[in-house]
């Protein structure tokens, strides 16, 4: 099983003014998705996601990027620098494995 992963940046929290800089990103709202190369009985790839918010470090003046010039690659770089990506991937991989080969099931109560 091989999974592919992708980011979706949903929103950015910004501080209007901080340390003489304007529109400083402080939090990133994101979705991170793992998609399996295996498919279910309907032909759909198995998929699991997390949706979360990541606080990022205060800006360093010489590394600051004007809000209007930010790219998705900049934001993904900040996320990958701030998060334990290997743990997130492992968690999503395990959830997909559970979908493919369930070890648990939901049952009605016996009464």
GICORRA-V716600 format. One record per residue. N is the residue number from 1. PSI is psi in whole degrees, 0 to 359 (none if undefined). OMEGA is omega in degrees with one decimal (999 if undefined). D_CENTER is the distance of its C-alpha to the mean C-alpha in whole Angstrom. Layout:
n;psi;omega;d_center
N;PSI;OMEGA;D_CENTER
N;PSI;OMEGA;D_CENTER
This chain:
n;psi;omega;d_center
1;129;175.3;21
2;130;179.2;18
3;148;170.4;15
4;155;-173.7;13
5;146;175.3;9
6;154;179.6;8
7;147;166.4;5
8;118;178.7;7
9;118;-174.7;8
10;314;-178.3;10
11;164;175.7;12
12;130;170.8;13
13;131;178.6;16
14;148;171.4;19
15;129;-174.6;22
16;321;-179.7;25
17;130;179.7;27
18;126;178.3;26
19;38;178.7;28
20;3;179.0;30
21;152;-178.4;27
22;152;179.1;26
23;60;-177.0;22
24;123;179.6;20
25;128;179.4;17
26;332;179.0;16
27;145;179.0;13
28;123;175.2;10
29;123;-172.4;8
30;166;170.7;5
31;132;178.0;4
32;125;-171.6;3
33;139;170.9;7
34;133;179.8;9
35;125;-178.2;13
36;155;172.6;16
37;354;177.0;19
38;150;-176.8;21
39;155;177.7;22
40;185;-176.4;23
41;343;177.4;27
42;2;179.4;26
43;12;178.9;25
44;139;176.3;21
45;141;173.3;19
46;140;-174.8;17
47;141;174.0;13
48;148;-177.8;11
49;159;166.3;8
50;145;174.0;6
51;127;-175.1;6
52;182;177.0;7
53;136;179.7;8
54;123;172.6;9
55;140;179.9;13
56;162;-177.6;14
57;156;173.5;17
58;148;-177.6;20
59;148;170.9;21
60;127;-170.2;24
61;318;-177.0;26
62;354;176.8;27
63;0;-177.9;23
64;138;176.4;23
65;127;176.5;22
66;138;-177.2;23
67;317;-177.6;21
68;340;-178.0;22
69;358;179.8;22
70;145;174.8;18
71;165;175.6;16
72;323;179.2;13
73;322;176.6;13
74;313;-177.4;14
75;317;178.2;11
76;320;177.1;9
77;314;179.3;12
78;319;178.6;12
79;312;-177.0;8
80;335;176.3;9
81;331;-173.4;12
82;336;-172.8;11
83;159;173.5;9
84;84;-173.3;11
85;322;-178.7;9
86;322;177.2;12
87;320;178.2;12
88;314;178.3;8
89;315;-179.5;10
90;317;178.7;13
91;312;179.2;12
92;320;177.4;11
93;317;179.5;14
94;321;178.1;16
95;321;177.4;15
96;318;176.8;16
97;322;178.0;19
98;325;175.7;20
99;319;-176.6;20
100;315;-178.8;22
101;80;-175.8;24
102;137;175.2;24
103;355;179.7;26
104;162;173.9;26
105;159;178.2;27
106;126;-178.7;28
107;150;172.3;32
108;154;178.0;34
109;150;-174.4;36
110;8;179.8;39
111;none;999;41
